[in-house]
Amino acid sequence: MNAVIWAAGSLCAAASVAHLLSIGLVLGRRRDRPVPAPAAGHPAITIIRPLCGVDFGVEATLRSTFALDDPRAEIIFCVASSSDPVVPLAQELIAEHPHVDAKLLVGNDRVSDNPKLNNVVKGWRAAAHPWIAMVDSNVMMPRDFVARLFAAQTPETGLVTSPPLGAEPDGFAAELECAFLNSYQARWQFAADAIGLGFAQGKLLFTHRDLIERAGGIGALGGESAEDAAATKIVRAAGLRVRLFDRPLPHPLGSRAFEDVWQRQMRWARLRRVTFPLYFLPEIFTGSVFPAACMAVLAAALEWPAVLSVMLFLFAWYGAEALLVRAAGWPRTPHALLAWIVRDLLLPVLWIRAWAGRDFVWRGHAMTADSSRDQLARNHAGAQGD
């Protein structure tokens, strides 16, 4: 019995401490964030936005690119095919802002199995400035975007990144996606950054061209199935750090289908499992399911009222998450608590399924989450066949 009490209590305590510590790190980081200097005091940058299809809110997110308070920024939109439905919108926005240095590049340069990276290559090669920010088309950019990028840039920083912040959800499936993106994934990414273990997220990759060129050029980001995982490894190999933008970039969601939310989370889980397996291993304990189960076992062993004990535990667990969302100013959805509970119930299933395969679909492209060695071999074979 003592062994049961010790094991259940230890696991419950460890998970609870990690949960509360991650929240505390994020809140502490917000208080210590640097105040950005005016953009004019920094070098000019090139902003590359890969386009693919018409997502919810895409006009607003692309329009935000033209509202930056740094008029020197070069904007390059990249699209793989001239028949993509987003092309007319990009052309219209460029025509509306003739005073902005913006262009649309069309074409697909196959340097990897990653369609997004293949789309970005032409923009990288055409960039006029050595400081380059690759920003997904479905996230909003604040007016002081450039200043905030350089505020996060320090001598030991190799890359600045940002997780997406789910916003404008329509329906419970979209609220569930907010539950994954915001107070779970963004929280853990900001917490990792706070302790010096920052990692890249593909929504934003800001770096100096020389760092990537020294690693083999833009094609080196094809060394992993996900360009953000490859970028993280390149930066760490150079003895530098990945740092986070001071706040997540809003990602308007609109209406979502449950299947799409599940498939997106499965894709990310399989990529994390393959590219950073040691970090992925403890993810099964990050939700409330296992610590709540341990609390039930502990309550039964100590003859506490089990239901009340678990309810109090969950109240504290989700109360801390609610405090984070409110203090950080992140969107609070109407059914947030239910979405958090459903998310945590799904986390162990996602973790198990992530180990069961490597295949996933990204925007209609069937892909495989490969290790760096496998991916490099596949890229080499593809290049040989071109």
MOUR-V806468 format. One record per residue. N is the residue number from 1. RES is the residue in one letter. D_FIRST is the distance of its C-alpha to the first C-alpha in Angstrom with 1 decimal. Layout:
n={N;N}
res={RES;RES}
d_first={D_FIRST;D_FIRST}
//
This chain:
n={1;2;3;4;5;6;7;8;9;10;11;12;13;14;15;16;17;18;19;20;21;22;23;24;25;26;27;28;29;30;31;32;33;34;35;36;37;38;39;40;41;42;43;44;45;46;47;48;49;50;51;52;53;54;55;56;57;58;59;60;61;62;63;64;65;66;67;68;69;70;71;72;73;74;75;76;77;78;79;80;81;82;83;84;85;86;87;88;89;90;91;92;93;94;95;96;97;98;99;100;101;102;103;104;105;106;107;108;109;110;111;112;113;114;115;116;117;118;119;120;121;122;123;124;125;126;127;128;129;130;131;132;133;134;135;136;137;138;139;140;141;142;143;144;145;146;147;148;149;150;151;152;153;154;155;156;157;158;159;160;161;162;163;164;165;166;167;168;169;170;171;172;173;174;175;176;177;178;179;180;181;182;183;184;185;186;187;188;189;190;191;192;193;194;195;196;197;198;199;200;201;202;203;204;205;206;207;208;209;210;211;212;213;214;215;216;217;218;219;220;221;222;223;224;225;226;227;228;229;230;231;232;233;234;235;236;237;238;239;240;241;242;243;244;245;246;247;248;249;250;251;252;253;254;255;256;257;258;259;260;261;262;263;264;265;266;267;268;269;270;271;272;273;274;275;276;277;278;279;280;281;282;283;284;285;286;287;288;289;290;291;292;293;294;295;296;297;298;299;300;301;302;303;304;305;306;307;308;309;310;311;312;313;314;315;316;317;318;319;320;321;322;323;324;325;326;327;328;329;330;331;332;333;334;335;336;337;338;339;340;341;342;343;344;345;346;347;348;349;350;351;352;353;354;355;356;357;358;359;360;361;362;363;364;365;366;367;368;369;370;371;372;373;374;375;376;377;378;379;380;381;382;383;384;385;386}
res={M;N;A;V;I;W;A;A;G;S;L;C;A;A;A;S;V;A;H;L;L;S;I;G;L;V;L;G;R;R;R;D;R;P;V;P;A;P;A;A;G;H;P;A;I;T;I;I;R;P;L;C;G;V;D;F;G;V;E;A;T;L;R;S;T;F;A;L;D;D;P;R;A;E;I;I;F;C;V;A;S;S;S;D;P;V;V;P;L;A;Q;E;L;I;A;E;H;P;H;V;D;A;K;L;L;V;G;N;D;R;V;S;D;N;P;K;L;N;N;V;V;K;G;W;R;A;A;A;H;P;W;I;A;M;V;D;S;N;V;M;M;P;R;D;F;V;A;R;L;F;A;A;Q;T;P;E;T;G;L;V;T;S;P;P;L;G;A;E;P;D;G;F;A;A;E;L;E;C;A;F;L;N;S;Y;Q;A;R;W;Q;F;A;A;D;A;I;G;L;G;F;A;Q;G;K;L;L;F;T;H;R;D;L;I;E;R;A;G;G;I;G;A;L;G;G;E;S;A;E;D;A;A;A;T;K;I;V;R;A;A;G;L;R;V;R;L;F;D;R;P;L;P;H;P;L;G;S;R;A;F;E;D;V;W;Q;R;Q;M;R;W;A;R;L;R;R;V;T;F;P;L;Y;F;L;P;E;I;F;T;G;S;V;F;P;A;A;C;M;A;V;L;A;A;A;L;E;W;P;A;V;L;S;V;M;L;F;L;F;A;W;Y;G;A;E;A;L;L;V;R;A;A;G;W;P;R;T;P;H;A;L;L;A;W;I;V;R;D;L;L;L;P;V;L;W;I;R;A;W;A;G;R;D;F;V;W;R;G;H;A;M;T;A;D;S;S;R;D;Q;L;A;R;N;H;A;G;A;Q;G;D}
d_first={0.0;3.8;5.4;5.1;6.3;8.6;9.9;10.6;12.0;14.0;15.6;16.4;17.9;19.8;21.3;22.3;23.9;25.8;26.9;28.2;29.6;31.6;33.0;33.9;35.6;37.7;38.8;39.6;41.5;43.7;44.8;45.8;47.6;51.2;54.3;56.4;60.0;62.7;62.9;66.4;65.1;63.3;64.6;65.3;62.8;62.9;60.6;59.9;58.6;57.9;58.9;57.8;58.4;58.6;55.2;54.7;56.3;57.7;61.1;59.4;57.3;60.3;62.6;60.3;61.4;64.9;64.0;62.8;64.4;65.3;68.5;68.5;65.5;66.4;64.8;64.5;63.3;62.4;62.5;62.4;65.0;68.0;67.2;63.8;64.0;63.0;66.2;68.6;66.3;66.1;69.8;70.4;68.3;70.1;73.4;72.5;71.8;74.7;74.2;70.8;70.6;68.8;69.2;67.7;67.3;67.0;65.9;63.1;62.7;60.3;58.5;55.1;53.2;52.3;54.9;54.3;55.0;58.0;59.3;58.8;60.6;64.1;63.3;61.9;65.0;67.3;65.6;68.1;65.7;63.3;60.5;59.2;56.7;55.5;54.4;53.3;55.7;53.2;52.2;54.2;55.6;56.2;59.7;58.7;56.8;58.7;58.3;54.6;54.3;56.1;54.1;51.0;53.0;52.7;54.0;50.6;50.2;51.2;50.4;49.7;47.8;46.4;43.9;45.3;44.6;44.7;47.4;49.4;47.0;48.6;46.1;42.3;42.3;43.9;41.5;38.7;40.5;40.7;37.0;36.6;39.5;39.3;36.1;34.1;36.3;38.8;36.1;34.4;37.8;39.0;35.8;36.3;39.9;39.0;37.2;39.9;38.5;40.9;41.7;44.6;44.7;47.7;48.9;50.5;51.4;53.7;54.9;58.0;59.8;60.1;56.3;56.2;59.5;58.4;55.4;57.8;59.0;57.7;57.0;54.2;52.1;52.1;50.0;47.0;46.9;46.4;48.9;46.5;44.1;47.2;48.5;45.2;45.3;49.0;48.5;45.7;47.7;50.5;48.3;48.5;46.1;45.7;46.0;45.6;48.4;47.6;46.7;45.9;49.0;49.2;49.0;50.6;48.8;50.7;49.6;47.0;46.0;42.3;43.1;44.7;41.7;39.3;41.7;42.2;38.5;38.1;41.0;39.6;36.1;37.7;40.0;37.2;35.2;38.3;39.8;36.8;33.9;31.7;32.0;31.3;28.0;25.9;27.8;25.3;23.0;25.9;26.0;23.8;22.2;19.2;18.4;18.8;16.5;13.8;14.7;14.3;10.7;10.0;12.2;10.6;7.1;9.4;11.9;14.5;17.4;16.5;20.1;21.3;18.7;19.7;23.3;23.3;21.7;24.4;27.1;26.5;26.3;29.5;31.1;31.1;32.6;35.3;36.1;36.7;39.0;40.9;41.3;42.4;44.8;43.6;44.5;42.4;42.6;42.8;39.5;37.7;34.3;34.4;35.5;32.7;30.1;32.0;32.2;28.5;27.9;30.5;29.3;26.7;29.4;32.0;29.9;29.4;33.0;34.2;33.0;34.7;38.2;40.7;43.4;44.2;47.3;48.8;51.8;52.8;52.4;50.1;48.3;45.7;43.2;44.2;43.2;45.9;47.2;47.4;49.1;51.6;52.6;53.0;55.1;57.3;57.8;58.8;61.2;62.8;63.4;65.0}
//
